[in-house]
C-alpha cells in the first residue's frame, strides 16, 4: 500500500495561511488540531489538493 498522497487518501496536516504582507489569517498551530480531509471529497480547492499529490508523510 502506498503512503503517497493521491485521490481517496485521508490526509492530516497542520497549516498556516498568510497574506502577502505576512499577516496570518488562519492557522492550526500552535497547540491547534490538525486539519483532516480525504483527497477528492470536495472540501478543499482542487489546486491545493493536487499540489499535495505524491507527497509522503513526514514521520
C-alpha positions in Angstrom: 0.0 0.0 0.0 1.4 3.4 -1.0 1.8 6.1 1.6 1.9 8.8 -1.0 -0.9 11.3 -1.2 -3.4 10.9 -4.0 -7.1 10.6 -4.7 -9.1 8.9 -2.0 -6.3 9.2 0.6 -7.0 10.6 4.1 -4.7 13.4 4.9 -4.0 15.1 8.3 -1.9 18.2 8.3 -1.1 21.5 10.1 -1.2 24.6 8.0 -0.8 28.4 8.1 -2.3 30.9 5.7 -0.8 34.3 5.4 -1.5 37.4 3.3 1.2 38.9 1.1 2.1 41.4 3.9 2.7 38.4 6.3 -0.5 38.7 8.3 -1.6 35.2 9.3 -5.3 34.8 8.7 -5.7 31.1 9.6 -3.5 28.7 11.4 -3.7 25.2 13.1 -0.7 25.9 15.3 0.5 26.4 18.0 -1.5 23.9 20.0 -4.2 23.5 17.5 -5.9 20.5 16.0 -4.6 19.5 12.5 -6.9 19.6 9.6 -8.2 16.3 8.2 -9.7 15.6 4.8 -9.9 12.9 2.2 -8.4 13.9 -1.2 -11.2 14.4 -3.7 -14.0 14.9 -1.1 -14.6 18.5 -2.3 -13.7 20.1 1.0 -10.6 21.8 -0.4 -9.7 23.6 -3.7 -8.6 21.2 -6.4 -5.4 23.1 -6.9 -4.4 22.8 -3.3 -5.2 19.1 -3.3 -3.2 18.5 -6.5 -0.2 20.3 -5.0 -0.1 17.6 -2.4 -0.2 14.6 -4.8 2.9 12.4 -4.5 4.0 13.8 -1.1 4.6 11.3 1.7 4.1 11.6 5.4 6.9 13.4 7.2 7.4 10.9 10.0 
